[in-house]
């Protein structure tokens, strides 16, 4: 086997090469929320889109994991907010905020982002 480099739009061509490839190419950034900690997401370089939607309006796909303080959700069926995180920007998410971090803007780019967790009282 040799290295392969191509566009995601051509991924179907390669899905037959390994039984897990279809799953890998179908992966999308999951929606999540937290209960114990909030997130401060600070962007230093690069850019990404972060989806935002009320957590109570999302359908759970992976039940709450207490050890990771995270619950995963299906993509909303109604309109969502898209936040553009650019260098120098930040976003604070609370438990009521469902969010979908790490969505590519136009093309792959290197991102330097720090996520600071803070305990909610």
N, C-alpha and C positions, 0 to 999 in steps of 0.2 A: 504494500500500500504506500501511496505517496500523499503528501500534504495536499489538501484541497482548499482553495480560496475562491469564493463566489458571492453572489448577492443572495439575500434571504428570499427574494422573489423567485430564485431558481432552486430553492431547497427541495422541492418535490423530486427533482432529478436524483438526489442523493439519499432519499429516505429508505430506499431498498438496501442500502449498504450495511445497515445494522438495525436490529429490531427496536432499539430505543431512539433512533434518530427521529422518527415522526413525532415522538413526545418532546424531544429537545427543540425541534423547530417550531412546535406549536406553543411552546412556553410563552406566557405573557406575565408581565409584572402583576403580582397579586395585590388586591386591596387588603388593608389591615387596619386594626385599631388596638388600643391598649386600655388597661383598666387601672393599673397601679402607677405607671409612669407616663409623663408627657414627653414629647420630643421637641427639641429645638434643632432644626436642620439649618446649618450654615454653609453656604456655597462659597468656596474660595477660587476655584477655576473650573472651566467648562460650563456646561449648562444642561439642564434636564427639565422635563415636565413632571409635575407631581399632581396627580388627580386628587380632588377633594370632594367629599360627599358626606352627608350626615350618616354616622355609623348606624343609627337606629332605622335607617331606610335601606340598609344593605342586607343581603341574604347570606347567612353564614355557610361556608363550605368546609371549614376546619374549625372545630369547636375550640373555645378558649384554652390555651396552654398556660397554666399558672406559672410554670418554671421559666417560660420565655415572655410572659406577659403579652401575649399576642393572640388575636383571633383573626382568621383569614376569611375573606368574603368573595363572592362572585362579582363580576363586573356589573355595575348598576344598569338597570334597564331604562332609567330616566337620565336626563341631562346632568352632567357633572361639571364642576369647575376645574379648569386646567391652570395650574400655577406655574409660571416660568421662573425657575430658579437660575439666576445668573450670578457671577462673581459679586460679592458684597451684599447679597440678599440673604434673608433668613425667613423661616416659617416656624411658628409654634403650633403644635398639634396637641389637643386635649383628647380625653377618652371619647367625647362626642364626635370627634373628627375621624371619619374613615378617610384613609389616604392611600395613594398608590405611587410610591416614590420610584425614581429611577427610570422614567420613561424617556426614551431617546427623542430628541427634538427633530432634527432633519437627517443626521448621519451620525455614525458612531464617533464619540469623542472622549478623551480622557477627562474624568471628573475628579475633583478633590472636594469632598464634602465631609463635614463633621456632624455627627448626630449626637447631641447631648441629651441624656435621659435625666429627667427630674421627677422626684417622688411627689405625688399629689397627696395632700393632707386631707 
